[in-house]
Amino acid sequence: MFTGLIEEVGTIASIVERGGNHRITINAPNTAKELHIGNSVAVSGVCLTALDITPKSFCADLAAETWARTSLSRITQGAQINLELPLKADGRMGGHMVQGHVDGVARFVGLDPIPNADDFWLHLDIPEDLEKYVVFKGSIAIEGISLTVAKLEGLRLTIAIIPHTVKMTNLGSLKAGDPVNIETDIVAKYLEKWTHRDEQTGSLTVDRLVAQGF
């Protein structure tokens, strides 16, 4: 499990395709020194397995499904990616609960300075099927970054970004139209599972919530 607090911005050193899969090599000395073969690591929000670790880099294999369904398909040599190690058992939950299981890919619209402030507005267009999981002031992971929803108008998502987040993540390297990984709040997905609408009346039932002791 992760928290969405980025620990290092790594750089893609190489991408090699092997039988439909892709192996990426990431230069990230701070992260590499903490890893062992087989450890999990969040790469721009995607939980991957660390392989071929050196003092300054590590590799990870991407299945064809992962390559096709995440923003990692846009990366090229030299691209910046966000890195986070899993939360330790005695660690503090500083962001929110992030699994590293990407729900979908949004489109980066822009990172615009807020007038008379040092902060920025991050604008994204999200997939229609994820809109139901996004709520005002709710948590969301963008490229593995734990963020808070400021506004949702239709499918246009807006988030307030402080300068520190721009400096310590890959957001400043993105261009309009770039795909970005989204993981919605896990609580919203469980609530959807536990509740359902009666097919005849259309009324919302909560019997599964009751069964769970809520």
N, C-alpha and C positions, 0 to 999 in steps of 0.2 A: 504494500500500500504506500501511496505517496501523499504529499500535502499540497503540491502545486507551488512550492517555494523553490525557485530555480537556484541551483548551486554553482553552475558554471555554464558558460556559453562555449560549446565546442565548435570545431571546424571540420568539415568533411574533407578528408585527405584523399580518399579514392572511393569509387563505386565500381564493383565488378559483378557482371551478370553471369550466373552459373545455372544453366538448365531452367531458366524461368524465374529463379530466385536471384536476389541481389545481396551481396556482401558489402557493407559499408565499413570504412575505417575512419575513426573519429579521433582527431588530435584534441586531447583534453587532459593535461597532466594532473590537475587536482582530482578529477574523477578517477582516472586510471589508477592512481596510487591507492585508492580505497577499494578497488575491485578485485575479485577472484573469479576464476573461470566458472561460468554458470550462474553468476550473480545477476539479479535483475537490475535494470537501469531504465529510467524514463527518458526517452529521446524525443524531444518536442511533444511530449505527452503520450508517446507510444511505449508500452512496457516491452523491452527487448532483453535478450540474454547476452551477457558480455563474453566475448571469445578473444583468443590471441592477444592477451593483454601485454603491453610493454610499459615502461616507466612513463611514457608520455601519450599513449594511445590505446585504443581497444577496437575490436571489430564486433559487428552484430550482423546476423543473417535476417533478411526480410523475405518472408514467404510471398508468393505472387499476390495473395489476397491482401496482405498488409501493404504491399507496394501500391496496389491499385486503389485501395480505399482510404489512404491517409495522405497527408500533405508531403510525406517523404518522397512521393513520386516526382515532386518538383525539384528536389535537391540536385545540385551539381557540385563538382569539386570546388571547394572554397566556401560553400554555403555555411551559414551559421545555424546551429541547432541548440535548443535548450536541454540541459541535463539536470537530472535529480536522482539521487540515490534513495532507496526505500527508507521509510521512517523506521528508526530503531525503536525497540520495545519501550525504552525509557525516554524516548524523545518527546518533544512538545509538538502538539498539533497547531502549527502556526497558520496554516491556510485552511483548506477543507479536505474532506476525504476524497482522494483521487485514486482510481484504480489503474490507470494507464490503458484502459480499454476505450479506444476512440469510438464515439457514436456516429460521427460524420465529419464532413469537411465543409467549412464555410469559405466565403470569398472575402479576402481583405479588400476593403474599400479605401481606407485611408487612416492616417494618424495625424489629426489636425490640432495645432496649438489652440488652447482655450484663451480667448481674448482676456487681457489683463490678469493673466495667471501663468504659472510655470508648468501647469499640467496640460494633458492632451485628451482629446476625444478619440477613442478607437472605434471605428465603424466597420461592421462586418455584415454581410448578407448570409443568413443561415439557411439550411435546408428546411423545407416546409414541414417535414416529418419530425423535426426537433423543436419546432416552435412551442409545442404544448408543454415542454419540460423547462422552459425558460420563463422566469418570473422576476418582476421588479425587486431589486435588492437581493435576489437569489445568487447562489454561487455557481460559477461555471469555470471550466478549465479551457483556456485557449493556448494552443501550442504548449500544453503542460503547465501553464501559469494560472494560479488560483486568482480569479478576478470576480468582481461583483457587478451584476447587471444594473446599469443606470437607466436604460430606456429600451423598450422594444416597440417599434412601430411597424406593424406588418411583419416582414422578415428582416428588417433592418435593426440590427443590434448595436447599441452604443454603450461603451464602457469608459469610465474615467481612468486615466493612466497617469501615475505620478512619474516625475523624471527618473527616479531611481529604477523603476521597472523598465523604462526604455533603455537605460544604461546597462542593466544587468541581464537583459534577455535579447532575443533575436528580433523583437518587434521593429526596431529601427532599420532592419535590413530588408523588410518586406516591401513589395511593390504592389500597386493596384492590380487586382485580379489574381494574386497569388492565393493558392489554397492554404487554409490553416486548419489544424486539427481542433475538434470540439469534443469535450466530454462533459455531458450535462450532470447535474447533481444526482447522485445515486438515489437519494431519498425520493425524488420525483418519480423515478422509474419504478421503485417498489410500491409507492402509493398507487400508481396506475395499475400495477399487477393485482393489488389487493382490493381495488374497487372496480366495479363494472356497472354498466347500464343495462337495465332490464330491456330485453329485445322488444317486448310488447308495449310497455308503458314509456320507455325512454327515461325513467326515473333512475337516479343514482342510488345504488345500494352499497352498503358498507358491511355486509355480513362477513367478509374476509377480514376486515379490520377488527370486528368484534371477536372473531375466532382467534385472532392473534393477541387479544387482550387489550386493545386500544379503546 
